[in-house]
Amino acid sequence: MKRVSSVFTNRQNEQAGVALFSSLKRNTESCMKRVKSSSSNLFQQFANGIGGIESDTTTQICNPVRDGSSDNDKVTSIYYPHILLAQFFQQGISSTPVMLWWEDVFQYIKNGDISSIIPLSQDNIRIITRSYNVSSEARSSDVVNASSSVSNKQSTMPSMSIQSEQVQLPVMTRIAKAIYEESGPWLLTVTASLFISLIFQSMAPLMYTAIAETCFLSVMMTKLMLKFDKPNRPQPLLENRVWEDIIDNVWGSQSTVEDKRKFIMGWFYDANFELLRREDVLTYLAWMRFGCFMENLSTEEFHSLKELDLIRLESEINSGLPLPRRQTHESPLNSMRFTLEQIRFRHKPLLFYGITHIANSFLINSLLSDLGFSYKTPSGESCLGYWHRPAIKQKHNNNVDIDIGSVDNKPTAPFVFAHGVGGSSFYFSLLKEISVKTNGDMIVLDLNFVSLRINDDVPSVTSQVGAVCQILDETIGPNTPATFAGHSYGSTILSWMVQEKPERVANAVFMDPICFQLHLKDILFKFHFRRADLAAQACTQEVVNPLSLQGVSNLAGTELHTNMAMFRHFPWATIELWPSDLEKNSICTKILVSEHDEIVPSKEVVELVANHNTKRKISKSDNGSYDWSEFLKTSCHVLQEEIVQAECLKGASHGDMIFGETYRAKAVTEVVSMIKQNSDALLQKESANFSGSFNQFANPFDLFPTSSVSNEAIEKTINAIPAHAASAWSGATSFLWT
């Protein structure tokens, strides 16, 4: 920190300051008791009157030490009053203190809670420099340097959410927009009450409805403030994933420096890159990686953030040069940190939840039971309910051409489906069309926390993975892989299974998936922030028709419990999936995206897969010849086709694969094709197991009366023949691959 002369406005303030710090140094507890009983004027006078106190060490507060005997010599070091307070409360600090909010320091002293003092965020150093006359040389860079010296500091989480930094539409405009877009359920509620009132010729139904809605609103707001609002620490990464791989994939998914800058600045509401400062980046990285503020980081987390993430970011977007520091006259950039911000929602009437509960329980149970499904409630350690249709050994249907199936009318491979926001009732048509084309086990997961139902608890990632594995064990056995499909939010289940239990996933179909390119701001911004964003609304003048498909989607996107799950239980780093994850586990995958998707960045997802397949082909050709052993390993059996494929459905929007007949037929075709592929693979596996069992009893080497050594030599020579042949063929055809 720049050495600065101490400034005292008058002798009284100087004496007050020295007396205060001396007391704090001698005995913190006695100082706390004294401050509790004293007036706060001492603090106010001290803050207003003193800009800095000279000292070379913390043990010489009252006797400033200089390099020389002359009063004109430079001060050895300088500590400001708010820094000195922090220094007494932080254990293990020997030289460089940590800056704190003055108001926080005073409040903690007053409340007697010294152990929970939080270091000041570097975003707010500008306020300190204005409030306490600190020299302009003492900028936020000092906070970064000071924070790194905190020893034994433990990681914490904020106790309450923060207001969004988004530039939103005017309040009255937002209210009018919400009233129109949410008018459907409210008009239905009022109409039903009026109808009942007319039948009974009484105003009582209207009065009871108003009272019930008022009480319901009070309950929901109380639940929001007491349970939902507090931010949660992001759930840890799954065992098979490390942070270094994540940042490699994140930066590798952006082709150019401009794309990388656009990705970063998207989280700052598309601000100009020239305005980005190092303090802004640290604030963003602290949230992106640890889901908290800078002041909540532990010592280890801060060092990792600064030495790994910050340096990597600067190397990717700024040619390895440090980003400029924030000047005292500059304000922090507004950024999007949705898991720390207040939950956004629009209150729904009781009738809305009555309809969704009936639709996603009684109605869907009745419809699926006609297709042979039965509902299983969560049991034991499982946190998920599900619908299950057992395998049908023989199936005849005159109306539908059943185009898949194995020999001897054996059931097709098992299939697992994970629905998106809204619940399984929206997916009945899709499930029906798949069920009449298959005769194997079908499992439909019930994700009730995103089904527009009143549900306060969201299971952890590991709990959901464990529940899916338990369901598979109970229905199809512990060793049988299944074909997985998921739409929108349901793709999170597929992502976790691919990461944690790839042996249970034979192949997969992703429909409008949110698990790809999740590090971009698009998905979260469009789902949560777009409807109130001033810049976005100024460009589109978007007002959603409440009776349209998008209006129904809008109702789902503004529901309280759904947004609680998204704002507080949405660990992006655990959810995001890359094509390389699917490739390394040999999981054949088809990704279907919609051209005009309002949520998923379809273009970027298709480019991600295309770039991955291009790199894969280049890496294969670099070998000079193709490794034909991969032909035998892959379940695709078609070397010319990529394991991971992406297709953009022209003219489609988010949800058209569920509600649009043409696009739904395309999704059904892809799912059925994957199930057929898995059925063939399981049949081949059974044949191989049978052959292996037969060979145990009919080993041809047992027919020759030779020694065991001779048998081993003959067996080794015979087994090497396919390898030599493959090697010779690979060399002969190498010109095709180079």
N, C-alpha and C positions, 0 to 999 in steps of 0.2 A: 504494500500500500504506500502511496506517495506520502512522504513526510511533510506534515503540515504543522504550523504553529498553533498552539492552543488558543482558543478564543473564549473569553469570559465577559459577559456584559456588565457584571458588577460583582463586587466582593461577596455579597450575600449569596448569590448563586454558586460562586466558586466554593464557598465554605459548605453550602448545602450538598453540593455534589461530592466533595471529598469525604464529608461525614457519612453520606449514604454508602459510598463504595467501601469505605473502611469498615462500616458495620456489616455489610454483606460479606466482606472477606473474613472477618473474625468469626462471625457466627450467623449462618444463613437462617437458622430457625428463629433466633431472637430477632433478626431483621424482619422476618415475616410477621411475627407477632406485633412488632412495633409499627409496621406499615399498615396492618389491618386496623389498628386503633388510631392511626394518624390521618390527617387530611391528604387528599390526592393533590393538593396544590403544590406540595414539595416536588412531586414528579413533573407536574406541568411546568413549574418555573425552571426546573432543572433541564427539561427537554427544550424549552424555548430559549434558554439563556446560554447553554454550553454547546459548542460545536465539536469539541474534542479535548482530550486530556493527554498530556505527554507522559509516556512511560516506556521503559525498555523491557520490562517484564511485568507479569501480573502481580508479583510480590512487592512492587514498588509503586503503588498507586499514588500515595501521598507525597512521595519524593521523586519528582521527575529526574531522570538521569540523562545527561547529554554526553556527547563524545568528548567535549573539551570543557574547560572551566569557564570559558567566556559565554555570556548570555546570548551572543550572536551566533554561537555554533549551531549546526543543524541538529534537530531533534533526532534521537536514535530511532524512535518508533512512535507511532501514534495510535491511540485506541479511543474510539468514540464511545459516548456514554451507553448507547444501546448495545454496543459490542462488549463493553466491560460487564454489563449485566449478564449477557449470554455466557461470557467466559466463566463466571462463577458457577453457572448452572450446568455446564457441560463437563462431564468427567473425562479426564485424560487429555485435555487440551493444554498444551504447554506454550505454544507460541502464537499460532494463528487462530483467532476466535471465529465464532459463527455469528452472523448477523441475525437479529430477530426483529419481529414487529415490536415496536415500543408498546403498542396497546396490548399485545399478547403478553409481553413481559409483565406489565403492570397487573393485568388480569390474573395471571398465574400466581404472582406474588400475593395478590389480594386474596385469592382462593386457597393459597397454601399448597398448590400443586406444582412443585418444581420439577418433578420427574418427567412430566409430559410436555415440557416446553419444546416447541417445534422450530427448527431453523427457518429463517425467512426465505421465501422463494425469490430467485433472482429476477423474476418478472416485476417485482415491486420495489426494487432498489431505487427507482426514480422517485417514488413517493418519499422515501427516507431522505434523499438528498434535498428535497424541497422542504421537508418538515423540520429538519434538524440542522440545516446550514452546513452539511458535510461538503467538503471540497469536491468539485466536479471530477477530480482525478480518481476519487473513490467510487468507481462505477461497479456495475454488476459483475464484472470479471473478478472483482475481489470476493464476491459472494461464492462464485464457483471455486476459487482457490481456497476460500475459507471452509466451505462445506466439505472439501475433500480431506480436511484434517481432523474431522470428527472421528473419534475412536469409540468402538463399542456401541455405536448407535444402532438400534434395532429398527426393522422395517415396521411401519404402521400404515393405517388406512384412514382417510378422512372420516370424520364423524357424521358429516352431512354433505349433501350434494351442493353443487354450485349452479349459478344461473348460466344459461347458454350465452356464448359470446357472438352468436349468430345475429346478423342484421336482419331483423324480421319485418314482416308487414306491420303497418300500424295496428294498434290493438282493436280498434273498431272494425277494421277491415277483416282481421282474423276472426272476430266474433261473428260477423255477418257471413263469412265464408263457411265457418263451422256450422252455423244454424242451417244453412241451405244444404250442405253436404250430409249432415246428420239428421235431416228432417224425416227420413223414412221411418225409423223405429218410433220416433216421438209422435208423428202423426198417427201411426198405428195405435199407439197407447191412448192418445186422446180420443181417437175415433171409437175404440173399443169401450172406453169409459162412457162416452156420450151415448153409445148404443145401449149399454146396460142401463144407464140412467133413464133413457126413453122407455125402455121396457118396463121398468119398475116405477116410472113416473116419480123419480126421486133424485135429488142432487147428492145423495149419500155416496154412490159409487165414484163420482168425481172427487168428492172430498177425501174419501178413503184412498183413492189413487194418489192424490196430491200429498197426503200424509205419508203414505208408503214410499213414494219417490223421494221425499225429503229425508226420511229416516235412512233410506238406502244410500243416498248421496253422502250423508254424514258418516255412515259406516265405511264407505269406500275411501273417503278423505282421511278418516282416522287411520285406516289400514295403510294408506299411502304414506302418511307422515311417520307412523310408528314402525312400520316394517319394510316397506318397499323403497323408501327414499335413500336410505344409507347405502353408499357404494360398497361393493364387495371386492375383495382381492380376487383377481383373475385366477381361475383354476389352473393348476400346474400342467405343463406339457405332459403328454403321454410318454410312456417309457421308451418307445422307439424313436423319439424325436428330440433333437437338441437345438438350442437357439442358434448356434452357428450355421446349421443347415438351413434354418428358416430364413435368416438374412441373406444367405447365398441365393436361395430360390427367389426371394423378393426382388433383389437387385438384378438377378439373372433374367427375370421375367420382363424387364424393361430393356428395349433394344438400344436406345440412344440416350444421350445425356439430357436431351429435351424431354424425353418420356419420363426419365427419372425425376427431373425437376417438376414436371407436371404432376407426377404422383405425390411428391412431397407437398407441393403448394396446394393440392386439392384439400388436404387436411387443414389448411389455413384459408379456406373459403376462396381458393383460387386467387390469392393475392399475388402481387408482382414479386418475382424471385429476388429482385434487387432490394426488396425491403426485408428479406429474411436475415435474422441475426442469430448468433450462436446460442444466445439465451432462449430464443424461440424454439430452436431445434432441441435443446435439452429438455424443455418443457414438453414438447411433443414426444420425444423418445421415452421420457419417464412414464408418460401415460401409455404409449403404444406397447412398451415391453412389460411394465410392472403395474399398469392400471392405476397409477396414483400421481401425486404431485412430487416435485423435487424434494420438498421438505419431509416427505414420508419415506424416502429411500433410506435403507441401511447403508453403512459405510461400504460394505462389499458391493451392494447394488450400484451405488454411485460410481465407484471406481470402474466396474464393469461397463456401465453405461458410457462413461467418458472415454475409456481406453478402447472399447470394442465398437460400440454402435456409433458414437459421435465421429470417431476417426474414419470409420467405414463410410458413413454418410457423406462426410466432406470429400473423401476420395472419389465418390461416385458422382456427386453433383457439382463439386467445386474444384476439380482437378487436384485434389489432395491438399489444397490450401485451406487454412482455417477460415471459417466464416467471420465476417466482421463483428466486433462487439457492439452492443447497443449503447448509444450515446445517451447522455442525461436528458436530452430534449426529445428522445424517441420513445414512443409507446410500444408495448408488446403487441405482436400480431395476434389477432383473434384466431383461435383454433377450435376444432371440433374434437371434443373428448366426451363422447356420448355416455360412457359408463360412469362418468363422474358428474354428469349434469342431471338436472331435475327430469324426472320421467314425464314424457309428453303423452297425453291421452285426451280423449274426449269422452265424457261420461255418457254411458248408455242407460236406458231405462230398464226396469225390472223385466218388462215384457221381452226385451231383446235377449236377455239371458235365459228366460223361460223357453224361448224358441230354440236357442242354440243348444241348451241342455237336452231338450226333447229330440232335436235333430241328430245330435251326436251320441245319443244313448238309445232311446227306445226306437226311434225311426230307423236308424242304421242297423240296429240289431235285428229288427224285423226284416229289412230288405236283404241283409246278408245271410240270414238264416234260410231264406228261400234258395240260396246258392250253396247251402251245405255248411255254412260257417257257424261257429259257436264262440261266444265271448268268454275269455278267461280273465278273471280279475287278478291283480298283482298278488303274489303269494310269496312267503318267505322273504328272501333278500331282494327279490325282483321288485322294481319300482314302476314297471310298465305293464299295463293290460294289453291284450291282443285278441284279435279274431283269428280262428284257425279252421281251415277246411282240410280234413284228412285226405290222404291220397285215395283216388278212386281206381280200383283195379281195372274195371272195364266201363267204358262210357259210350253211350250212343246218343246222338242228337241229330235229328233230321233237318233242323233249321240251320245249323252251323257246321261248316266243314272243318273238322278237327284235323289239322295238317301236321301235327307233331305227335310223337309217341314212339316208344321203343318196342322192340319185338315182344311177342307174347302178351300184348296189351299191358306191359309194365307201365307204372306211373311215370310221368315226366319228372324232371328235377324239381326240387323244392324252390319256392319263390317267396321273397320277403319284400313287403312294401312299406315305406315310411311316408306318411302324408305331410302336407305343409300347413301353413297357418290357416285356420278355419275349421279343421277337423275332417274326419274320414267321410262324413256325409256328402261332402262336395265331390268325392272320388268314386261314388258308387258306379257310375256308368263305365269308368275306366276299369274298375275291378271286375265288373260283370263281363266285359268283353274279353278280359284276360282269362277269367275263370272258365268260360265256355270253350276256350282254345287249349286248355291244359287239363290234365287229370292228376297232377301231383299235389303235394302239400302246398297250401297257400297260407301265408301268415301276414296279417295286416296289423301293424303296430298302432297302439292308441297313445298318441302324444297329447294327453289332456291339457297340458300346460300351454299349448298354443292352439287350443280348440275352441276359443271364445267362450270358455266356461269359467266359472268362479273357482280358481285354483291358485292357492297362495304359495305352493312349493314347487321348485324346479329341481329335479334330481341332478346330481353332479355328472360330469362326463363319464367317469369311471363306473358310476352306478348304472348309467344307461347302457354302456357297453356290456357290463356284467349281466344286466337284465336281458339283453338281446341274446347273449350266449346261453343263458339259462333257458330261454324260450326255445332256442334251437335244440338244445339237449333234450328238452321235454317232448318235442314234436318230431324231429327227424333224426335224432341221435347225435352223439358227440363228435363224430368223425365225418359227417356229410356236409360238404360245402353247398351253399345255396346261391341262387341268382338274386341279387338285390336291385331294387329300384326305389328312387325317391324323388319327390317333387319339391322344389323350392326349399323351405326350411328342413324338410325331410332328408335333404342331401347331407345334412350335418351327421346324421346317424351313419350314412354310408362312409363318410370321411373318417369317422372314428373307428369303424370296423376295419377299414382298409389299413389304417395306421396301427391299430392295436391287435386285431385278430384277422390278419389277411388270409389265414388258412381256412376261415369259415366263409370267405367270399370267393365264389367261383368266377363270377363276372358281374358287371353292374351296368345299369342304365341311369344316367343323371338327366332329369328333366327340369329345365329352368333352374339350374343349381346355383346356390349362393356360396358354395364352398370354394369356388375358383375365383382368383383375382380379388379375394376379400380384403387384401391389404390396400386396395384402391378405395377411395372414399365413396364410390358410386352407390354400392348396395345400401350402406347404412344411411347415406345422405338422402337417397331417393325414398327410402322406406320411412324415415323418421323426420327429416328436416326440410325436404323440398316443399311441402305444402304450405310452409310458413316463411320460406326464404324470400326476401325482398327482390334480390337480383333474379332468381329463377322465375318468380311469378311475374316480374316486369317483362321478361322475355316471352313468356307463353300465355299470360293472362288465363291460367288454367283454373277452371271451376268445374269440379267433377259432378256429373249428373248422378243424383242419388239412386236412380232407378237403373243405371247401367251396370255392366260387369265391373268396370273400374270403381263404381260407387260401392259395390259389395266389397271389393278388395280394400277400398278406403276405410270402410267400417271395421274390417279386420285389422288394418294397420294402425288404427287409433284406439283400439280396445286396451283397457288398463292392464289386465293380467298378461296379455301378449307382449305389451311394451315393457312390462316388468321383466319378463323373460329375456327380452332383447337388450334392454338397457343394463341389466344387472347380472345376467347369466349368459353372456355371449363372448366367450374367450376366442377372439379372432385367430390367434396363433395356433390354437388347438384345433380349430375348425378348418382352417384353410388347407386345401389339398393341391398337389401339383401332379402333373402327368408322370413325373419321375417316380412318385410314390406308387402309382399303379404299374408302371413299367417294371420296377425292380421286384414286384411281387407277382408278375406275370398275370395280372388281372385284366382280361379283355373288357374294354369299357366303351360305351357309346354315350356321348354327351350331346343332348338336344337342347338348343337354345332358340329363343324367339327373336326375330329380326327387330321388332319394335318393343322389346321388353322394357317396361317402365322401371325395373329394379336391377336386373342383372346386366352387367356390361358385356353384352353378347359378342360384340366385335372383338373385344380384348380377350375373351375366353377362347374364341376360335383361333385368334392369332397365337395365343399361348400354346395351344395344342399343335398348331402347324409348325411353330418354331421348334418345339420339342421333337417332332417327327423329323424335321429337317436335320437337326443336330444328331439325331439317332442314325439317320442314313449316312451322314458324313463320317460319324465315328465307325460305322461298319465298313465303309469303303476305305478308310484309312488303314485297315488291317491288311489290305491287299487281296484278301480272299474271304469269302463268307464262311462263318462257322456253322456248318450244317447241323451241329448238335443242338443249336437253338431251335431248329425245326422240330426236333423230337420233344423238346422241353415245353414249348409254348402250347397252351390249350387252344390257340386260334387255329393252328394247323395250316395257316395260309401266310406264308412268309412275306408275300408282296403287300399284304395289308398291315397297317399299323395296329399295335395293341390298343392304343388309345385313339379314338376317332371323335371328331366334333362336327356337328352339322347344324347349320342355321336354317330354321324354317321360315321361308319368305312370307312376309305379311303377317306373321303371328305376333301376338302380344303375350305378356305374362299371364299364364293361366289358360291360354287357348288349347293347350294339350289336354286339358281336363274338360273344358266346356265346349270347345269347337270340335265338331264331328270329324272333319277332315284331318285336323292336326292330332286328334285323339287316336284316330286309326293309325297314323304314322307311329305314335308312341307305342301302341299295342303291338304293332308289327315288330318293332325293335326289341320289345320285352320278350315276345314269343320266340324271336330268333335267338336271343341269349339263352332262354330256357332250353331250347332245342340243342344248342351248343353244349350246355352243361349236361344235358341228358346223354349225349353221345360220349362225353368225356367220362361220365360215371359208368357207362356201359363198358367202355374200353378198360377202365380201371378194374371192374369186376372180372372181365375176361383175363386180364393180366394176373389178377390174384388167383383165379382158377388155374391158369397155366402154371403159375409158380407152385401151387399146391400139388398139381399132377407131377411136376418134375421132381418133387421130393421123393415120389414113389417110383419114378421111371427115369432115373439118371442114366444116360447112355454110357457114361464112363464106367458104370458098374458092370457092364457086359464084358469088359476086357480085363483079363487076369494080369494086370500090370501093377507095378508098385504105385504107392501114393504119390511119389515124386514124379513119376512118369505121367500119372493122371493129371497132376497139377500143371505140368509143362504143356500137355496136349490141350487142356482146357484154356490155358492162357493164350496159346497160339490161335485156337479157334475163336476166342472172344476178341482177339485183336484184329481179326479179318475185317469186320465192319468199320473199325476205326481207320485202318489203312486205306480201305476203299473210299471212305469219306474224305480222307486227306488227299488222295490222288484226284478225286473228282473236284475237290475244292481248288486245287492248284490248276487243274485244266480249265476251269471256268472263271479263273480270277480276273480275266480281262473284262468280264461282264460287270464287275463290281468296282473296278478302279477307274 
